[in-house]
Amino acid sequence: MPIEPPVASPRSLPEAYAVIAGEPHRPMAGGTDLLVQITGEIGEPPERVLDLWGLEELRGISLEGGTLVLGALTTYTEIRQSVIVAEHLPALAEAAATIGAAQIQNRGTIGGNAANASPAGDTLPILLACDAELVLGSVRGERAVAAIEFWPKYRETALAADELIVRIRLPLVADRQVRFRKVGTRRAQAISKVVMALAWRTDPGQDSSPWRDVRLALGSVAATPVRVPRTEAVLEGSSPSEATADEAAATLAAEIEPIDDVRSSADYRRAVAARVLHRLIRDEGGW
Ligand SMILES: Cc1cc2nc3c(=O)[nH]c(=O)nc-3n(C[C@H](O)[C@H](O)[C@H](O)COP(=O)(O)OP(=O)(O)OC[C@H]3O[C@@H](n4cnc5c(N)ncnc54)[C@H](O)[C@@H]3O)c2cc1C
């Protein structure tokens, strides 16, 4: 296997589509996952690389109507510094701040996090909890895939071999709250043992109304990032009371199927996921 595979560096998105349609290439955004694989010690080394870094079409954070749109090449540093994200989805900035450390945040991208499809990818529970759509592009045009359908199996995505993630669309919902929690070995450079995003909305103008449209998504507790519908059902229509927290935490512990691996044991992950959710609900309830 080549240690330094040939790299194509297209100047435009149509050129990138043509290259990847002609011959299989592994896209490279920031390279923070891909370059670790290049020696073949971890994962499959790429035979040919398509360097996306110069493609301006894949950059930028904007609001389009009621949707927050992030170009696939948006870095964690850009997310952390974005006034738009701070105002409309601060939980995403919080998640970005926990990823790696400054070097990784300067190069690592949200599109790379999604395409890499690690069950521990820290932004993925937010994409699930916020009903994000991933817009994929190729010579055939663009199509949108809901986040809930994007990671069908362990480390697999809905991307076809000649497709790129172009942008990620996060619909903004009035009166919605989104919370993010991550448990790792330390505060920086730690892959998650458990990562969680919880979203709900309240009735217009009534901050203390029951929770509606609850979405709870987790990473590092299954083969893919997952939503947990049984736990969501406990929280739907509820208020953040101690009884709700007890029931939701117990349901979550029974619903997830974590594995033992080098970072953690299944028992630890199950107990911590339940504990983190319990505390999150307590923080909201203020008891
Ligand atoms: C020291 C270190 C610490 C880290 N800490 C964390 C952490 O705390 N949390 C976390 O979630 N991750 C972490 N990571 C993993 C990594 O930084 C993130 O997953 C990052 O978001 C990957 O983005 P990238 O742009 O570097 O992707 P790349 O490495 O360029 O690509 C990753 C994969 O996605 C594909 N890809 C990239 N962009 C596209 C696109 N637009 N369309 C189609 N396919 C694409 C590539 O082909 C490749 O398979 C860490 C990595 C390192 C080395």
PDBQT file of the ligand as one rigid body, heavy atoms in Angstrom, charges set to zero:
ROOT
HETATM    1  C1  LIG A 301      -5.832  13.965  18.186  1.00  0.00    +0.000 C 
HETATM    2  C2  LIG A 301      -7.254  13.810  17.671  1.00  0.00    +0.000 A 
HETATM    3  C3  LIG A 301      -8.305  14.143  18.514  1.00  0.00    +0.000 A 
HETATM    4  C4  LIG A 301      -9.615  14.012  18.073  1.00  0.00    +0.000 A 
HETATM    5  N1  LIG A 301     -10.641  14.322  18.937  1.00  0.00    +0.000 NA
HETATM    6  C5  LIG A 301     -11.922  14.160  18.528  1.00  0.00    +0.000 A 
HETATM    7  C6  LIG A 301     -12.999  14.466  19.416  1.00  0.00    +0.000 A 
HETATM    8  O1  LIG A 301     -12.814  14.883  20.568  1.00  0.00    +0.000 OA
HETATM    9  N2  LIG A 301     -14.262  14.278  18.958  1.00  0.00    +0.000 N 
HETATM   10  C7  LIG A 301     -14.534  13.830  17.692  1.00  0.00    +0.000 A 
HETATM   11  O2  LIG A 301     -15.698  13.695  17.332  1.00  0.00    +0.000 OA
HETATM   12  N3  LIG A 301     -13.517  13.534  16.823  1.00  0.00    +0.000 NA
HETATM   13  C8  LIG A 301     -12.236  13.701  17.213  1.00  0.00    +0.000 A 
HETATM   14  N4  LIG A 301     -11.213  13.395  16.348  1.00  0.00    +0.000 N 
HETATM   15  C9  LIG A 301     -11.535  12.890  15.013  1.00  0.00    +0.000 C 
HETATM   16  C10 LIG A 301     -11.565  13.976  13.896  1.00  0.00    +0.000 C 
HETATM   17  O3  LIG A 301     -10.803  15.111  14.236  1.00  0.00    +0.000 OA
HETATM   18  C11 LIG A 301     -13.002  14.421  13.584  1.00  0.00    +0.000 C 
HETATM   19  O4  LIG A 301     -13.796  13.318  13.234  1.00  0.00    +0.000 OA
HETATM   20  C12 LIG A 301     -13.037  15.457  12.444  1.00  0.00    +0.000 C 
HETATM   21  O5  LIG A 301     -14.293  16.084  12.411  1.00  0.00    +0.000 OA
HETATM   22  C13 LIG A 301     -12.750  14.859  11.082  1.00  0.00    +0.000 C 
HETATM   23  O6  LIG A 301     -12.849  15.905  10.135  1.00  0.00    +0.000 OA
HETATM   24  P1  LIG A 301     -11.762  16.085   8.987  1.00  0.00    +0.000 P 
HETATM   25  O7  LIG A 301     -12.184  17.264   8.189  1.00  0.00    +0.000 OA
HETATM   26  O8  LIG A 301     -10.391  16.117   9.535  1.00  0.00    +0.000 OA
HETATM   27  O9  LIG A 301     -12.011  14.734   8.179  1.00  0.00    +0.000 OA
HETATM   28  P2  LIG A 301     -10.979  13.906   7.233  1.00  0.00    +0.000 P 
HETATM   29  O10 LIG A 301      -9.957  13.238   8.048  1.00  0.00    +0.000 OA
HETATM   30  O11 LIG A 301     -10.532  14.757   6.113  1.00  0.00    +0.000 OA
HETATM   31  O12 LIG A 301     -12.011  12.825   6.675  1.00  0.00    +0.000 OA
HETATM   32  C14 LIG A 301     -12.638  11.891   7.519  1.00  0.00    +0.000 C 
HETATM   33  C15 LIG A 301     -13.474  10.925   6.678  1.00  0.00    +0.000 C 
HETATM   34  O13 LIG A 301     -14.557  11.615   6.081  1.00  0.00    +0.000 OA
HETATM   35  C16 LIG A 301     -14.463  11.596   4.647  1.00  0.00    +0.000 C 
HETATM   36  N5  LIG A 301     -14.859  12.960   4.232  1.00  0.00    +0.000 N 
HETATM   37  C17 LIG A 301     -14.400  14.131   4.754  1.00  0.00    +0.000 A 
HETATM   38  N6  LIG A 301     -15.077  15.165   4.240  1.00  0.00    +0.000 NA
HETATM   39  C18 LIG A 301     -15.973  14.653   3.357  1.00  0.00    +0.000 A 
HETATM   40  C19 LIG A 301     -16.970  15.224   2.521  1.00  0.00    +0.000 A 
HETATM   41  N7  LIG A 301     -17.214  16.530   2.472  1.00  0.00    +0.000 N 
HETATM   42  N8  LIG A 301     -17.723  14.385   1.778  1.00  0.00    +0.000 NA
HETATM   43  C20 LIG A 301     -17.521  13.044   1.812  1.00  0.00    +0.000 A 
HETATM   44  N9  LIG A 301     -16.606  12.441   2.596  1.00  0.00    +0.000 NA
HETATM   45  C21 LIG A 301     -15.841  13.241   3.357  1.00  0.00    +0.000 A 
HETATM   46  C22 LIG A 301     -13.029  11.192   4.333  1.00  0.00    +0.000 C 
HETATM   47  O14 LIG A 301     -12.929  10.506   3.102  1.00  0.00    +0.000 OA
HETATM   48  C23 LIG A 301     -12.704  10.313   5.522  1.00  0.00    +0.000 C 
HETATM   49  O15 LIG A 301     -13.199   9.003   5.311  1.00  0.00    +0.000 OA
HETATM   50  C24 LIG A 301      -9.883  13.534  16.756  1.00  0.00    +0.000 A 
HETATM   51  C25 LIG A 301      -8.814  13.217  15.901  1.00  0.00    +0.000 A 
HETATM   52  C26 LIG A 301      -7.502  13.354  16.348  1.00  0.00    +0.000 A 
HETATM   53  C27 LIG A 301      -6.372  13.007  15.407  1.00  0.00    +0.000 C 
ENDROOT
TORSDOF 0
